[in-house]
Amino acid sequence: MMKTLLLGAVAYDPKVVPIWDIIRDYANENAEAFGCKLDYVLFSNYERQVDALLKGHIDIAWNTNVAWIRTLYATSGKAKALIMRDTDVNFTTKFVCKKGSGIQNIADLKGRKFGLGSMDSAQAAIMGLYYLQKECAQDVVLQEFDSPDACGRGKSNTLKYSSLSVVRHNSDVGKHGDTGRSEFDILEQIKAGNLDAGSIGSSTWIRILEEGSYPDIESFWTSPGYCHCNFSVLLDFDTGLMESFSQMLLSQNAKKDNPVIAKMMQMEGLNQWIKVGESELRAYDSIYKAMQEQNLLENNL
């Protein structure tokens, strides 16, 4: 009897259902060619999804970089990343500010208010804080606050290597930044003059450039590249089924003339599926270090 693989994904947007319906139907229509069937379950957050993968309740997880690293940490490295989107490669974090603000580099942030997105978003918070701590002058203090109005009032958490007030925007925690809501919270606060600058992901930056929705905001710093999402499995997952699943996805690259596949790829934000290789795996290293420094490696439910 042919194995039906169970895949987990997080329901961060209504479009998630048609995306996975299309992928499931494609896999099942071509099951004889690839040697496996597919079904999926949706989770409300990535912590539950990682937990389900670790307990063997699902075979494959469509994970963010944060969920992937927590899987690696929980298994002492006994996990494998199979496939990702071409757009998951060389993902970056952008620091943005209002045009004419006088901010041209990280050194200019001294004495300013800087917005970080959801604490579990690599692009909007984790990597932003990591590089602020790495690249800011060591003679000043970085202080964290829960709102722009709170800056300078009450007790704050003091961190090393920086000199600005950092304001957290913990919107949609559990979605690892998938909704982008915290990034738009930051953009709105900069637009209103409540923040001087903030951290957003490159995909959000490209989106607002294309839409022309924030013409008065500019980018003044870009992080080194890192990787975003991947399909994760545990090492005890059958290698033949790993290959079957991978080949099923990769075969879609030649089917982009099919309007259904083209629609799925457009909704999922990719041009093609790619195999995860050594260079892609190395591109997660900086996120691992950042999460380790920020005590975010544990998969806390």
NORLIN-V438532 format. One record per residue. N is the residue number from 1. RES is the residue in one small letter. PSI is psi in whole degrees, -180 to 180 (* if undefined). NEAR is the number of other C-alpha atoms within 10 Angstrom. Layout:
[[N;RES;PSI;NEAR] [N;RES;PSI;NEAR]]
//
This chain:
[[1;m;134;4] [2;m;136;9] [3;k;136;11] [4;t;114;17] [5;l;141;18] [6;l;121;16] [7;l;142;23] [8;g;140;27] [9;a;161;22] [10;v;135;24] [11;a;77;18] [12;y;-12;20] [13;d;149;9] [14;p;-28;8] [15;k;-14;12] [16;v;-38;16] [17;v;-54;15] [18;p;-32;13] [19;i;-51;18] [20;w;-26;21] [21;d;-44;14] [22;i;-46;16] [23;i;-44;21] [24;r;-48;19] [25;d;-40;14] [26;y;-46;18] [27;a;-44;24] [28;n;-32;19] [29;e;-24;13] [30;n;24;14] [31;a;-38;19] [32;e;-36;11] [33;a;-35;12] [34;f;-11;19] [35;g;19;18] [36;c;155;21] [37;k;172;22] [38;l;141;19] [39;d;169;17] [40;y;157;19] [41;v;148;15] [42;l;143;17] [43;f;155;16] [44;s;-18;13] [45;n;161;18] [46;y;-25;29] [47;e;-42;21] [48;r;-38;18] [49;q;-45;26] [50;v;-44;28] [51;d;-41;19] [52;a;-39;17] [53;l;-45;19] [54;l;-33;17] [55;k;0;10] [56;g;16;13] [57;h;-25;14] [58;i;158;20] [59;d;-36;22] [60;i;142;27] [61;a;132;27] [62;w;97;22] [63;n;147;26] [64;t;173;25] [65;n;-38;22] [66;v;-44;26] [67;a;-39;27] [68;w;-46;26] [69;i;-36;23] [70;r;-34;24] [71;t;-46;28] [72;l;-46;19] [73;y;-44;17] [74;a;-27;17] [75;t;8;13] [76;s;42;9] [77;g;5;13] [78;k;60;13] [79;a;161;20] [80;k;136;20] [81;a;125;24] [82;l;-60;18] [83;i;149;22] [84;m;174;26] [85;r;153;21] [86;d;-29;16] [87;t;-6;18] [88;d;-13;22] [89;v;140;18] [90;n;37;15] [91;f;146;19] [92;t;164;23] [93;t;137;26] [94;k;137;25] [95;f;129;24] [96;v;157;25] [97;c;175;27] [98;k;141;22] [99;k;139;14] [100;g;10;10] [101;s;-14;12] [102;g;3;11] [103;i;116;21] [104;q;-16;16] [105;n;177;13] [106;i;-34;16] [107;a;-28;14] [108;d;-4;14] [109;l;-9;20] [110;k;127;18] [111;g;8;15] [112;r;173;14] [113;k;126;23] [114;f;131;27] [115;g;132;34] [116;l;146;28] [117;g;-157;32] [118;s;137;24] [119;m;-20;23] [120;d;13;22] [121;s;117;30] [122;a;-47;28] [123;q;-34;33] [124;a;-16;32] [125;a;-57;27] [126;i;-51;25] [127;m;-32;27] [128;g;-49;27] [129;l;-40;22] [130;y;-48;18] [131;y;-28;16] [132;l;-46;20] [133;q;-33;19] [134;k;-39;13] [135;e;-14;13] [136;c;157;22] [137;a;149;16] [138;q;0;13] [139;d;9;9] [140;v;170;15] [141;v;135;20] [142;l;127;22] [143;q;137;20] [144;e;139;23] [145;f;161;22] [146;d;-12;14] [147;s;156;14] [148;p;-36;19] [149;d;-25;11] [150;a;-11;14] [151;c;126;18] [152;g;-5;12] [153;r;141;8] [154;g;-178;7] [155;k;138;11] [156;s;164;15] [157;n;115;10] [158;t;130;12] [159;l;164;13] [160;k;164;16] [161;y;12;17] [162;s;175;26] [163;s;40;24] [164;l;165;21] [165;s;120;26] [166;v;125;26] [167;v;122;23] [168;r;140;21] [169;h;85;24] [170;n;67;20] [171;s;138;21] [172;d;43;20] [173;v;137;18] [174;g;-21;21] [175;k;-4;22] [176;h;35;28] [177;g;3;27] [178;d;-37;17] [179;t;-23;16] [180;g;4;22] [181;r;-43;17] [182;s;-30;27] [183;e;-39;28] [184;f;-29;17] [185;d;-44;18] [186;i;-47;28] [187;l;-41;24] [188;e;-38;14] [189;q;-37;18] [190;i;-45;22] [191;k;-39;18] [192;a;-8;11] [193;g;9;14] [194;n;-22;16] [195;l;152;24] [196;d;-31;23] [197;a;173;28] [198;g;176;27] [199;s;127;28] [200;i;166;31] [201;g;158;25] [202;s;-32;20] [203;s;-39;18] [204;t;-39;17] [205;w;-46;21] [206;i;-42;11] [207;r;-46;11] [208;i;-27;16] [209;l;-45;14] [210;e;-39;9] [211;e;-21;10] [212;g;28;10] [213;s;-19;10] [214;y;69;14] [215;p;-20;12] [216;d;5;12] [217;i;139;20] [218;e;159;20] [219;s;136;19] [220;f;-4;16] [221;w;142;16] [222;t;133;17] [223;s;163;17] [224;p;156;14] [225;g;153;16] [226;y;174;23] [227;c;155;26] [228;h;-100;24] [229;c;162;20] [230;n;162;25] [231;f;117;23] [232;s;142;27] [233;v;163;26] [234;l;157;20] [235;l;-18;14] [236;d;2;9] [237;f;140;14] [238;d;126;12] [239;t;-33;10] [240;g;-40;11] [241;l;-33;17] [242;m;-47;21] [243;e;-41;14] [244;s;-47;19] [245;f;-44;23] [246;s;-45;19] [247;q;-34;16] [248;m;-48;21] [249;l;-47;20] [250;l;-30;17] [251;s;-22;13] [252;q;-21;19] [253;n;-30;16] [254;a;4;10] [255;k;20;12] [256;k;-11;16] [257;d;-12;10] [258;n;119;10] [259;p;-28;10] [260;v;-46;15] [261;i;-42;19] [262;a;-40;17] [263;k;-45;15] [264;m;-46;20] [265;m;-37;21] [266;q;-44;12] [267;m;-36;13] [268;e;-6;15] [269;g;46;14] [270;l;159;15] [271;n;-32;14] [272;q;158;17] [273;w;145;20] [274;i;153;19] [275;k;144;18] [276;v;121;18] [277;g;-171;11] [278;e;-40;8] [279;s;-38;10] [280;e;-41;19] [281;l;-40;13] [282;r;-28;12] [283;a;-6;18] [284;y;-10;18] [285;d;-42;14] [286;s;-34;17] [287;i;-40;22] [288;y;-47;21] [289;k;-43;14] [290;a;-45;20] [291;m;-36;21] [292;q;-46;13] [293;e;-33;12] [294;q;11;13] [295;n;48;9] [296;l;12;17] [297;l;-28;20] [298;e;139;15] [299;n;82;17] [300;n;122;10] [301;l;*;11]]
//
